[in-house]
C-alpha cells in the first residue's frame, strides 16, 4: 500500500520492472519468438544460448494440421520443455523466410518442425503434427541427441563440394540427407559417376542406387536400368513394401523435377511411370490423372489443373460409393477386433481390487476418412483457384460427397464456403460453419478462424 500511495516510489518500481523486462530473455515470457521475427534472429539467439532452434512451420493448406499442433502446445510440460531447451520460432504461411526454408530444407508443405543448429544445419525434422504432446517431447529429445551429428554432416557436405569425397563417404552423406528429407539427386549422380564401371555389374550396387529412388532419366536412373536383366534381378530381391516405397518416391521426385523445370514432357513421363506401377488398370489410370493434376496445380496452371481435377474426381465419384466404403470399414474394424494378438499389444494395465485388467488399442485409419480428405482437398483447391461457376459447382458436389464419406469440421468449412460462394445461400452456409465450430469446440480446438468466417458471411463479405 505504501509503495502505491507514493507516486515517486510507484514510478521507480515500474522503471525497475521495465528494465527487468528488457533484460530478461524473451523465452521467459513467451514460448516462441515474435511471429514476424526473421530466421536470422533465431540463429543469433541460438548462438548466444548454445541451443538448437525449434522451427515450426504452419501449413498454408491444412488448417487441421495447425489446429492439432496448437492443441498439443496447450500442454505445460511441452511448453516448458521447449522453452528450456530450444530457441523456438513459428513460421506462418506468409513469413518472409518461407521461400528460403523451401529451397534450403526441402519444405514441401504441411505443419512440420525443423530442428536446426546455430549454423543453420538441419539436425532433425518432424514431418507431421499431432495432438499428442508426448510425441513432440519425444522428437525434441531425439533432436537433442543428434546435435553433435550436425558437425559430421557439415564435414561430409564440404568434402562433397570439393568433388574429392570417397564413394563410401558420399553414400553415407546421401543416407544422412535422405533421413532428413533433403535432396540427394545431384549427389546420387555424382556417386554413379565415381563408381568403377564394373561395379554396375553387381546386384548390390544396383540395389544401393535403387534405394535412393533416382529421378527418371537422371544419370543414376540410366545407370541403374542399363542392364535390364540385372536390374530385374535386383528389383525382385526387394520386398513388395520396399518396391512400393521406392516407386512412390521416384514418382514424387520426378514430378517435383518436372515442376521445377515446368516440363510437361517430364510430368507425363512421371505420370506414365505412376500408371505402370499399378497392376490394376483403374488404379493405374487414377495414379496417372492424379500425378498430372498435381503437376498443373504446382506450376499454377489454373486452367489445366481445373480440367485435370474434373477428370480425376469425376472418375473417383463414379467408382467409389460412400455407403459401401463405410460398410467395408466396419467389416475391417470388426475383423481387427476379433483378431487375437500373440502376445497382445498392451496399452493400459489397471489393478482394481483382486484382478488385473488389460486393454488393447487397435489403430486403423478408415478408408472413408481418407477419401473424405482427398475430396475435400480437391474441392478446397478449386474454391481457392477460380470463380468460374461451372468448376465451383463441381467442387460443391465433391464437398457434399466428402461429408458423406466422413464428416469433419474442415469438410464442413469447405462445404459452407462453397454454398456461400456458389449458391449464395447465406443461412445454410452459416449453419454448416456453426456446426463445424461446435465440433471444434467440443474437441477442445480453437474455432476463432471459423467464427471469423461466420462474421464475414453475416456481413456478406468476400471470404478467402
SEPAKE-901297 format. One record per residue: residue in three letters; x negated, y, z negated of N, C-alpha, C in turn. Coordinates in steps of 0.1 Angstrom, whole numbers, plus 2048, in hexadecimal, padded with zeros to 3 digits. Example, Ala and Ser with C-alpha at 12.3 -4.5 7.8 and 13.67 -1.06 7.14 Angstrom:
ALA77C7C77B27857D37B277C7DF7B2/SER7807EA7B97777F57B977F8007B1/
end
This chain:
UNK7F87F48008008008007F780C800/UNK7EC80C7F87E48187F77DD81C804/UNK7D981180C7D38148197DD81A822/UNK7E98158237F381A82C7F7828828/UNK7F782B81B7FB8388177F184381A/UNK7E583F81C7DA84981F7D784982E/UNK7DB8548357D98548447CB852848/UNK7C18578407B38568437AF847842/UNK7B38408377B08328367B682A841/UNK7C282E8457CA8278507C282885D/UNK7BD8348607B683686D7A982E86C/UNK7A282E861795827860797818861/UNK7A281385B7A580585C7A780186B/UNK7AF8088727B38058807A7806889/UNK79E81088679281288E78980588C/UNK78780187F77F7F587D7857E9884/UNK7937E888379A7DD88A7977DD899/UNK7987E989F7957EA8AD7877E68B1/UNK77D7EA8A97707E68AB76E7D78AA/UNK7757D18A07747C289F77A7BB8AB/UNK7857C08B078C7BA8BB7837BB8C8/UNK77C7C68C97747C88D57677BF8D4/UNK7627BD8C87567B58C77597A68C6/UNK7657A28C37687948C276A78E8D0/UNK7657828D376777B8DF77677A8E3/UNK77977B8EF78777A8F478E76D8F0/UNK7867628EF78C7558EC7927548DE/UNK78E75D8D579475D8C87A27618C9/UNK7A67698D37B376E8D47BC7688DF/UNK7B57628E97BC75C8F47B57508F9/UNK7BC7468FD7B673A9027AF73C90F/UNK7B57449197B07469267AB754927/UNK7A275693079E7649347AA76B93B/UNK7A977893D7B477F9437B7778951/UNK7C47779557C77709617C177696E/UNK7BD78396D7B77899797A8789978/UNK7A278396D79478396B78D77C976/UNK78278297C77B77B98777376F981/UNK77076698A76975A98675B75E981/UNK75576898674876D982748770973/UNK75377596E75477895F75376B957/UNK75976195C75975495674A74E956/UNK74375096173574C96272D753957/UNK72F76095672876894C72A76393E/UNK73776193A73A75C92D73574E92B/UNK735746935730738933721739931/UNK71A74293770C743935709749927/UNK71175292270F75891571174E90A/UNK71C74690C72073C90271B72E904/UNK71472C90F70F71F91371A714913/UNK72471791A73070E91B73470B929/UNK73B70192B7416FE93874D70793A/UNK75170994675D71094A76970794C/UNK77470994678070294878870A952/UNK78970695E78F70E96979C70896D/UNK7A770D9697B470796D7BA70F979/UNK7BD7089847C270E9907D170B991/UNK7D97159917E77139927EB70F9A1/UNK7F57079A27FA7039AF80370E9B5/UNK8017109C280A71A9C98177149CD/UNK8177079D08237019D682A6F89CC/UNK8246F49C182A6EB9B882C6F19AA/UNK8386F89A883A6FE99B83B6F4990/UNK8406E89938416DD9898336DA984/UNK8296DA98D81B6D79888166E197E/UNK81A6EE9808166F897781E6F796A/UNK82A6F496B8336F395F82E6E8955/UNK82A6DC95B8266D19528196D594B/UNK8106DC9528046E094C8066EA941/UNK8106F49438136FD9398186F692C/UNK8206EC92E8266E592381B6DE91B/UNK8116D89228066D291B7FE6DC912/UNK7FD6E89177F56F29107FD6FA905/UNK8096F59038106F98F780A6F38EA/UNK8036E88EC7FD6E08E17F16E88DB/UNK7F16EA8CE7E76F28C77D96EA8C8/UNK7DA6DD8C77CD6D68C77C66D88D4/UNK7CD6D88DF7C76DA8EC7C26E88EE/UNK7CA6F28EA7C67008EB7BA7038E3/UNK7B96FD8D67AE7008CE7A16F98D3/UNK7A36ED8D97976E68DE7916ED8EA/UNK79A6F18F37956F98FF78E7068FB/UNK79570D8F178F71A8EC7827188E6/UNK78070D8DF77470A8D77687058E0/UNK76B7008EC7616F98F375E6FE901/UNK76870790676770B91476971A916/UNK76571F92176972C92677572992F/UNK78172D92C78C72993479273493D/UNK79573194979A73A9527A573495A/UNK7B073A95C7BC7359647BD73D970/UNK7BD73697C7BD73C9897CB73B98F/UNK7D17469927DE7469987DD7449A7/UNK7E87409AE7E773F9BD7E374B9C4/UNK7E37579BD7E07649C37D376A9BE/UNK7CB7619B77BF7669B17B57699BD/UNK7AC7739BA7A37789C579876E9C8/UNK7967649BE78B75A9C079074D9C6/UNK79D74C9C97A373F9CD79C73A9DA/UNK79A7429E379473D9F07857389ED/UNK77E73E9E477173A9E077272C9DB/UNK77C7299D277E71C9CC7817129D6/UNK7897159E078D70C9EB7807089F3/UNK7787129F676C70F9FE7617089F6/UNK75F70C9EA7537079E37566FA9DC/UNK7626F89D77666EC9CF7706E49D5/UNK7736E69E277D6DE9E978A6DD9E2/UNK78F6E89DD79C6E89D77A76E79E2/UNK7AF6DD9E17B96DA9EB7C86DE9E7/UNK7C96E39DC7D76E79D77DB6DF9CB/UNK7E66E29C57EB6DB9B97E56E29AD/UNK7EA6DE9A17E56E39957D96DB991/UNK7CD6E09917C06D998E7B86E0984/UNK7AF6D997E7A56DF9757976DB97A/UNK78F6E697B7816E497F7796E7973/UNK76F6DF9707666E19657586E596B/UNK7546F29697486F796F73E6FA964/UNK7316F99687276FE95F72470C962/UNK71B71295A71872195B712725969/UNK70D71B97070771D97D71271C988/UNK71E71898472871598E728708994/UNK7206FE98F7206F199372D6E998E/UNK7336E299773F6DA99273A6CE98A/UNK73F6CD97E73B6C29757456B7975/UNK7526BB97675D6B19757696B897A/UNK7736B097E7806B698278C6AD97E/UNK7976B497D7A36AD9797AE6B1984/UNK7B06A898D7B96AB9997C76A7995/UNK7CD6AD98B7DA6AA9877DE6B397C/UNK7EB6B39797F06BA96D7FA6B1966/UNK7FC6B39598046AA9518096B1945/UNK8146AC93F8196B19328116AB926/UNK8096A192980269A91E7F56A191A/UNK7F66A990F7EA6B090B7DE6A7909/UNK7E069B9047D56929017CD68F90E/UNK7D368F91A7CC68C9267C2698929/UNK7C76A49267BE6AF9287B26AF91E/UNK7B56AB9127AB6AA9087A069F90D/UNK7A569491279C68991679368E922/UNK79A69592C79269A9377886A5933/UNK78B6AD9297826B79237766B091D/UNK7786A691676D69E90F764698919/UNK76B69292376268C92E75A696935/UNK7606A29387586AC93E74C6B1936/UNK74E6B29297436B69207376AB920/UNK73B69E92273069492272969592F/UNK72F69B93A72869B9477216A8949/UNK7206B193F71A6BE94170C6BD946/UNK7046B39416F66B29446F46AD953/UNK6FF6A69586FE6A19666FE6AC971/UNK7026B896D7026C39766F46C697B/UNK6EA6C59726DC6C89766D76BD981/UNK6DB6B197F6D76A69886DE6A9996/UNK6EB6AD9966F26AF9A26EB6BB9AA/UNK6E86C59A26E16D19A96D46CD9AF/UNK6CC6C49A86BF6C09AD6C16B89BA/UNK6CB6AF9BA6CD6A79C66D16B09D2/UNK6DA6B99CF6DF6C29DA6D36CB9DF/UNK6CB6CF9D76BF6D79DB6B66CF9E4/UNK6B46C29E06AC6B99E86B26B79F6/UNK6BF6B59F66C76B3A026C66BEA0C/UNK6C56CBA066C46D7A0F6B76D7A16/UNK6AD6D1A1069F6D1A1769F6C7A22/UNK6A86BEA226A86B3A2C69E6A8A2A/UNK6986A8A1E68D69FA1B691696A0F/UNK69E693A0D6A268BA026A367CA07/UNK69E6739FE69E665A016AD660A03/UNK6AE656A0C6BB651A0F6C364CA03/UNK6BD6459FA6C46409EE6C964C9E6/UNK6C16569E46C56629DC6D066A9E3/UNK6CF66A9F16DA6719F86E76699F6/UNK6E765C9F66F36559F46F86579E6/UNK6EF6589DC6F365B9CE6F96699CD/UNK6F46729D56FA6809D570867F9DB/UNK70A6789E57186769EB7216709E1/UNK71D6669DA72565F9D072A6699C5/UNK7206729C172367B9B672D6869BB/UNK72B68B9C77346959CD74268F9D0/UNK7426839D474F67C9D775767B9CA/UNK7506779BF7576769B275D6839AE/UNK75768E9B275B69C9AF7656A29BA/UNK7696999C477169E9CF76B6A99D7/UNK75E6A99D87576B39E07546AD9EE/UNK7536B69F87506B1A067436A9A07/UNK74369FA0E736697A10733694A1F/UNK73B699A2873A694A3672D698A3D/UNK7296A5A3A71C6A9A407106A0A3A/UNK71169DA2D707695A27708686A2C/UNK714682A2F715674A3570F673A43/UNK71167DA4B70B67DA586FB67EA56/UNK6F7685A4D6E8686A4A6E3678A46/UNK6EB672A3D6E7664A386E665AA44/UNK6F065AA4D6EF651A586E3654A61/UNK6E0661A636D5665A6B6C8660A65/UNK6C7660A586BA65CA516B964DA50/UNK6C3645A536C3637A516BA631A5C/UNK6B2627A596AB61FA636B5619A6D/UNK6B2619A7A6BB614A846C0606A81/UNK6B75FDA7D6BB5EFA7B6C45EDA6F/UNK6C55F7A666CE5F6A5A6DC5F6A5E/UNK6E05FCA6A6EE5FCA6E6F25EEA73/UNK6E95E4A736ED5D7A766F05CFA69/UNK6F15D6A5E6F35D0A517025D3A4C/UNK7095C9A487175CAA437165D3A37/UNK70C5D2A2F70B5DAA2270B5E9A26/UNK7035EDA307025FBA3470F600A3A/UNK7155F8A427225FCA4872D5FEA3D/UNK72C5F5A337365F7A28733604A1F/UNK726607A1E722613A1672861FA1E/UNK72761FA2B72C62AA3373B62BA32/UNK74261FA3375061FA33756624A26/UNK74F621A1B754625A0D754634A0C/UNK74D63BA1574D64AA15758650A1E/UNK760647A2476B64BA2D767656A37/UNK75E653A4175965DA4A765663A53/UNK76366FA5676D676A5F76C670A6D/UNK77866FA73778669A80770671A8A/UNK76966AA9376066FA9D753676A97/UNK751675A8A74567AA85739671A88/UNK72D675A8672166CA88722660A7F/UNK726662A73728656A6A73264DA6F/UNK73D652A74748649A79743641A85/UNK73C648A8E737641A9A72D636A96/UNK724639A8C71B62FA88721623A81/UNK72C626A7973361BA7273A612A7C/UNK740617A8774860FA9074060BA9D/UNK73360FA9D72B60CAA972B5FDAAD/UNK7295F4AA372A5E6AA57375E1AA1/UNK7415E0AAA74E5DDAA67505D0A9E/UNK7495C6AA374A5B9A9C7455BAA8D/UNK7395C1A8C7345C2A7E73D5CBA76/UNK7435D5A7C74C5DEA747585D6A6F/UNK75D5CEA777695C6A737655BCA68/UNK7595B6A697555ADA5E7545B5A51/UNK74E5C1A5174C5C9A4575A5CEA40/UNK7635D2A497705D7A467785CCA3F/UNK7785C0A447805B5A3F77B5B0A31/UNK76F5B4A2D7695B0A2076F5B9A15/UNK7755C4A1977C5CDA0F7895C7A0B/UNK78D5CA9FE79A5C69FA7A45CFA01/UNK7B15CBA027BB5D3A087BD5E0A02/UNK7BC5E19F57BE5EE9EF7B25F89F2/UNK7A65F29F479B5FA9F879C600A06/UNK7A15F7A0F7A45FBA1D7AE606A1D/UNK7B9605A167C3610A167BD61DA11/UNK7B561CA067B0628A007A662FA0A/UNK79E627A1179462DA1A79B633A26/UNK7A562CA2B7AD631A377B463EA33/UNK7BA63FA277C164BA237B7657A23/UNK7AB654A1E7A265FA1D79D663A2B/UNK79B65AA3379665DA417A1665A48/UNK7AE662A467B966AA4D7B9678A47/UNK7B8679A3A7B9686A347AD68FA38/UNK7A1689A37795691A3B794695A49/UNK79968BA5279968EA607A3699A64/UNK7AF698A5D7B96A3A5F7B46B0A5A/UNK7AD6B0A4F7A76BCA4979D6C2A52/UNK7956BAA5878B6BFA627926C5A6E/UNK79D6BFA727A56C4A7E7AB6D2A7A/UNK7AF6D3A6E7B56E0A697AA6EBA69/UNK79E6E7A647936F1A637906F6A71/UNK7906EDA7B78C6F1A897996F5A91/UNK7A56F4A8B7B16F6A927B16EEA9F/UNK7AD6E2A9E7AC6D9AAA7B86D0AAB/UNK7C06D2AB57CC6C9AB67C86BBABA/UNK7BD6BAAC27B96ACAC77B46A4ABB/UNK7AD6AAAB27A86A3AA67B46A0A9C/UNK7BE6A9A9C7C96A6A947D169AA99/UNK7D2699AA67D968EAAD7D2681AAA/UNK7C4682AAB7BC676AA87BE671A9A/UNK7BE67AA907C1676A827CF670A81/UNK7D8676A887E6671A877E7663A8D/UNK7E0661A987E1654A9F7DA649A95/UNK7CF64DA8F7C9644A867D2641A7A/UNK7DA64BA757E3648A6B7EE63FA6F/UNK7F2640A7C7FC637A817F7628A82/UNK7EB627A867E561AA887E1613A7B/UNK7E061BA707DD615A637E960EA5D/UNK7F560EA63801607A5E8045FCA68/UNK8085F1A6280C5E6A6B81B5E7A6E/UNK8235EEA668315F0A688335FCA72/UNK83A5FAA7D83B604A87841611A82/UNK84C610A7A85361CA7584A623A6B/UNK84361CA63839622A5982E629A61/UNK82A623A6C82062AA74824637A7A/UNK831637A80836643A8683864EA7B/UNK83D64AA6F83E654A6483065AA61/UNK826651A60819656A5D813660A67/UNK81665CA74812665A7F819673A7E/UNK826673A7D82E67FA7C82A687A70/UNK828681A65824688A5881668FA5A/UNK80D688A6080068DA6280069AA6B/UNK808699A768096A4A7F8106B0A78/UNK81A6ADA718226B7A6A8186BFA60/UNK8106B7A588076BEA4F7FC6C6A56/UNK7F86C1A617EE6C9A697F46D7A6D/UNK8006D7A728066E3A778096ECA6B/UNK80C6E6A5F80F6EEA538036F5A4F/UNK7F76EEA4F7EB6F4A497E46FEA52/UNK7E76FDA607E1707A687EB713A6A/UNK7F7712A6380171CA6380771FA70/UNK809714A78810714A8581F711A81/UNK82671CA7E83471AA7983D713A82/UNK83C717A8F845711A99843702A9A/UNK8366FFA9C8336F0A9D8366E9A90/UNK8346EFA858376E8A788466E5A77/UNK84E6EFA7A85C6EDA798626E2A82/UNK85D6E2A8E8616D7A9785C6C9A92/UNK8506C9A8D84B6BCA878526B8A7B/UNK8566C2A7285D6BFA6686B6B9A69/UNK8726BEA7387F6B9A7687D6AAA7B/UNK8736A8A8387169AA8886F691A7C/UNK866695A7386268CA6886D68AA5E/UNK874694A5A87E693A4F88B68DA55/UNK88E690A6189A68AA6789967BA69/UNK88D676A6D88A668A6D88B662A5F/UNK88666AA56886665A48894663A43/UNK89D66DA468AB66CA418B3660A48/UNK8AF65DA548B6652A5B8B2645A55/UNK8A5644A508A0637A4C8A3634A3D/UNK8A463EA348A563BA268B2640A21/UNK8B8637A198C563BA128C263DA03/UNK8C76489FE8C464B9F08CA6409E7/UNK8D663B9EA8DC6319E18D56249E2/UNK8D06209EE8C96139EF8BB6149E8/UNK8B46209E98A76219E38A96219D4/UNK8B36289CE8B56289C08B961A9BB/UNK8C06139C38C46059BF8B75FC9BE/UNK8AF5FE9C88A25F79C98995FA9BD/UNK8996079B989160B9AD8966049A1/UNK8A36039A08A95FD9948A55EE993/UNK8A65E899F8A25D999F8935D899B/UNK88B5E19A087C5E099D87A5E298E/UNK8815EC98987F5EF97A8845E3972/UNK88F5DD9768945D196F88A5C6970/UNK8845C497B87A5B997D86E5BC975/UNK8695C897485E5CC96C8615C995D/UNK86D5CD9598715CB94B8715BC947/UNK8745B39518755A594E86759F94E/UNK85E5A595485059F95684959E948/UNK84459394683C59093982E59393C/UNK82859C93481A5A093581259692C/UNK8065929317FE5899297F058E929/UNK7EB59591F7F35999137FC5A5916/UNK8065A890E80E5B49108075C190E/UNK80B5CB9168045D891580B5DF909/UNK8045E08FE8095E68F28065F48F0/UNK8115FC8EE80F60B8ED81160F8DE/UNK81B6098D881E60D8CA8216018C1/UNK81B6028B681D5F78AC8235FD89F/UNK82F5F989B8355FE88F8365F3885/UNK8355F68788365EC86E8405EF863/UNK84D5EE8678575F085D8595E4854/UNK85A5E584785C5DA83E8535CF841/UNK8595C38448515B784584E5B1853/UNK8505BA85D84D5B586A8465C0873/UNK8405BB87D8395C48878415C5894/UNK8445D189884B5D38A58415D98AF/UNK8415D38BB8385D78C58405DC8D1/UNK83E5E88D68455ED8E283B5EF8ED/UNK8405EC8F98375ED90583E5F790F/UNK8355FF91583A60891F83760492D/UNK84160493683F60194483F60E94C/UNK83461195383461D95B83761A969/UNK84162196F84561E97C84A62B982/UNK84562F98D84A63B99485463799F/UNK86063B99D86A6379A686863C9B4/UNK86C6349BE86C6389CC8766449CE/UNK8816449C788B64F9C888465C9C5/UNK87D65D9BA87666A9B686C66E9C0/UNK8656649C685B6679D086166D9DC/UNK86C6679E187366C9ED8796799EA/UNK87E67B9DE8846889DB87A6939DC/UNK86E6909D686369A9D785F69D9E5/UNK85E6929ED85A6949FB86469DA03/UNK87169AA0187B6A2A0887B6B0A03/UNK8796B29F68796BF9F086D6C89F5/UNK8626C19F78566C89FC8596CDA0A/UNK85F6C5A128636C9A2086D6D5A20/UNK8776D3A188816DEA1787B6EBA12/UNK8736EAA0886C6F6A038636FDA0D/UNK85C6F5A148536FBA1F85B702A29/UNK8666FCA2E86E703A38874710A32/UNK87970FA2687E71BA1F874726A1F/UNK868723A1C85E72EA1B858733A28/UNK85A72AA3385372DA4085C734A4A/UNK869734A49871739A5387F73EA4E/UNK884747A5689274CA5489C747A5F/UNK89773EA6789F738A728AA730A6C/UNK8B7733A6E8C272CA688C271DA6C/UNK8BE71AA788BE70CA7C8B6703A74/UNK8A9708A718A0700A698A4701A5A/UNK8A970CA568AD70DA488B8704A45/UNK8C2702A4E8CD6F9A4C8C86EAA4B/UNK8BD6E7A538B76DAA528B16D9A44/UNK8AA6E3A3F8A36E2A328AE6E1A27/UNK8B96E7A298C46E6A1F8C96D8A1E/UNK8CA6D1A2A8CE6C3A2A8C46BAA23/UNK8B76BDA258AC6B5A1F8AD6B7A10/UNK8B06C4A0C8B06C79FD8BB6C09F6/UNK8C76C09FD8D26B89F78CF6AA9F5/UNK8C96A4A008C56969FF8BB6939F5/UNK8B169C9F38A769B9E98AD6999DB/UNK8B86A19D98BF6A19CC8C66949CA/UNK8CB68E9D58D26819D48C86769D0/UNK8BC6779D58B266D9D18AE66F9C2/UNK8AB67B9BE8A767D9B08A868C9AD/UNK8B068F9A38B269D99F8A76A2996/UNK8A16AD9998976B399189A6C2991/UNK8966CA9888986D99888916DF994/UNK8876D999A8806DF9A58876DC9B2/UNK88D6D09B38966CE9BE8A26D79BE/UNK8A86D89B28B46E19B18B06F09B4/UNK8A46F49B18A07019B489F7049C3/UNK8996FA9CA8986FB9D98A66FB9DF/UNK8AF6F29DA8BC6F29DF8C46FF9DD/UNK8C27059D18C97119CD8C471D9D7/UNK8B771D9D98B17289E18B67279F0/UNK8B771A9F58BC718A028CB71CA03/UNK8D37189F98E171C9F98E372B9F9/UNK8DA7329F28DB7409F18D67469FE/UNK8CC741A058C7746A118CF743A1D/UNK8D4736A1E8DA731A2A8EA733A29/UNK8F072EA1E8FE72FA1D90373CA17/UNK8FA744A118FE751A0B90874EA00/UNK9087429FA91273F9EF90B7429E2/UNK90C74E9DD9057529D190974A9C5/UNK9167489C391B7429B79167339B6/UNK91672C9C291271E9C290371E9BF/UNK8FB7279C58ED7289C48E972A9B5/UNK8F07339AF8EE7369A08F172A998/UNK8FC72399B8FF7179938F470C994/UNK8EE70A9A08E47019A28D770599A/UNK8D471299B8C87179948C9716985/UNK8D57199808D87199728D770A96D/UNK8DB7019758DA6F39728CB6EF970/UNK8C36F497A8B46F29798AE6F896C/UNK8B37049698AE70A95C8B2702950/UNK8BE6FD9508C36F59448BA6E8943/UNK8B76E294E8AE6D694D8A06D9948/UNK89B6E494D88D6E894988D6EB93A/UNK8966F39358966F69278996EA91E/UNK8A16E19238A36D591C8976CC91B/UNK88E6CD9258826C59258766CD91F/UNK8796D991A86E6E19138656E991C/UNK86A6EB9288626F3932867702932/UNK85E70B93686271893886B719945/UNK87572194487E72395087E732954/UNK87473995087474895387474B962/UNK86D74396A86D74697887A74397F/UNK88173997A88E73597F89974097B/UNK89774596F8A074F96A89F75C972/UNK89275E97689076A97F89776898C/UNK89775C99189E75999E8AD75B99D/UNK8B37579918C175998F8C476898F/UNK8BB7709888BD77E9878BD784995/UNK8B478099E8B47859AB8C07819B4/UNK8C57759B18D17709B88DD7799B5/UNK8DE77C9A88E97859A38E97939A9/UNK8DC7979AC8DB7A49B28DA7A49C2/UNK8DB7979C78DB7959D58CE7999DB/UNK8C37979D48B579B9D98AF7909E0/UNK8A57939E889D7899F08957819E6/UNK8957749E788D76B9DE8827649E7/UNK8767649E186B75D9E88667529DF/
end
